[in-house]
Amino acid sequence: MGGNPHVLLIDCSDQKGIVHKVTGVLYRWNLNIEEQGEFVDHLSKHFFMRTVIRGGLDASSVLKELKEHVPTDAVLRLEELRTKKIVILASKEAHCLGDLLIRDHYGELNAEILAVLSNHSILEDLARKFNTPFICISHGHKTRAQYDEEVLAILKNYRVDYLILARYMRILSDRFVNVYTNRIINIHHSFLPAFSGAKPYHQAYQRGVKIIGATAHFVTADLDQGPIIAQDVISIGHSKTPEQLMQAGRDVEKTVLAKALRLVFEERVFVHQNRTIIFD
């Protein structure tokens, strides 16, 4: 069946027969379902559905008919699955940025990196090696609000789907976060909610933990408290120093961030309150 694949996302209160009604509408429009997933959160009585469809599509007409068959509180999205446009924000550490640049170079990222933006110049050579524009904005002698306004002014030049914080070691202002609600993805070098904030590996060492991990999450105004997208851990022994924990953790950070971006870029993530529902 021709046409580019589209994804239909439905988020609403639960009701008997939703799947039957929705798939019936898609059938009447001669659309082929290539992938289908549903989930009901029984505590909140909320329904989530992700459907990948293909065929000649009049999106506005299909959405209009779908709205006649789903609860009135339903949030519906129907859009083409496409490559996302991103800007990566980084500071001094190269491992996450380098991994994303390599994945992009080999066509594994499903995104177009428009630029790398940093508050330090140390990563410029790395970005240039991949012919990626690099923007350095020094944070010296500026308040957080002043600095964020400069960054926001630069970002206005780009049609960005998502901002990726690849070990960007700055706390974003509330205004910054609100401009890009649910469109900023951060990799935190810890298995949240444990060891949030600064120096989590040192915190882990002091507690004598036996596993360390990383967490990719959407950024909210509450530091390190946004909806979690992906996490992973590795086992470690008592002989590891904080520096060795950091080195081991970098490998986990790279894979967790890459997984989270794949899920988000393929429209597999719903944000519901401060949780995520993920179809993988």
Beta strands, then each sheet from edge to edge (+ up, - down):
strand 1: 6-13
strand 2: 32-41
strand 3: 46-54
strand 4: 75-80
strand 5: 84-90
strand 6: 111-118
strand 7: 134-136
strand 8: 162-165
strand 9: 184-188
strand 10: 211-218
strand 11: 228-235
strand 12: 269-272
strand 13: 275-278
sheet 1: 2+ 3- 1+ 4-
sheet 2: 7+ 6+ 5+ 8+ 9+ 10- 11+
sheet 3: 12+ 13-
end
